[in-house]
Amino acid sequence: MSTFSKRYSLPDEPDKSIYLTWETGYKNVKVYVDGRLITAIGHPSEFKTGFHYKDEKVGNIKIKFSSKRPIVLNVSVEGTAYLPENSKNDREGFGGLVTLFWIIFGLGVLGTIFIYSQLGSIYDTSILIAALAIDIAMLAAYAVAAIFLNKRQGWAYFLGVTVFLVSTLVNLYTNANTFSDLGVGAIIVFIIRGSLLIYMFTFMKNALVAMRAPGVELADDLLDN
């Protein structure tokens, strides 16, 4: 049986949010606030007239089926509607970052194959093996980050960004003494890396929010077919 989740929040105060998780047919609905399970509803019939629950911190929560089709769950707190965020377009999305990590992974694989095919006859085999192991570990980290970010796992963000940041700093440090001799091409590469890091950092808040969310995959829409 599939499990879904959806985030509801105030449009002007996105930090005030409620997570619902449910199984197919809106069964076993669980309500989370800041990662804290506050209540569970076993049968969907309770949403026909409206399910009410009072939480000490949040207040009066009401969950009810919509009156129009498609049938979805509407959430309100103290009479104020909390709006659902579509997982394809919401502020917690990582779509652009997932794509970026896959691009870095793909370019890294091609670069690794090209470089080590050229250096095989120049450097000692043991050195090449050690360097290759490091490169493979980094590429694996990008792949893992992309896969789990696609499932809204916040920790994957920090894995991918940390590896990319360390890689950039190591390259910058090792080339610091010969920076003026690297040429325009190398300088452009570092500028691009810096720009990508800035882009990655814009997702940090999304990652922190995702780490507070229940550990289930978000549904693509509120309907659970």
Summary of the structure (lengths in Angstrom):
residues: 225
radius of gyration: 23.3
end to end distance: 11.5
largest distance: 75.5
contacts: 607
relative contact order: 0.14
helix: 48%
strand: 24%
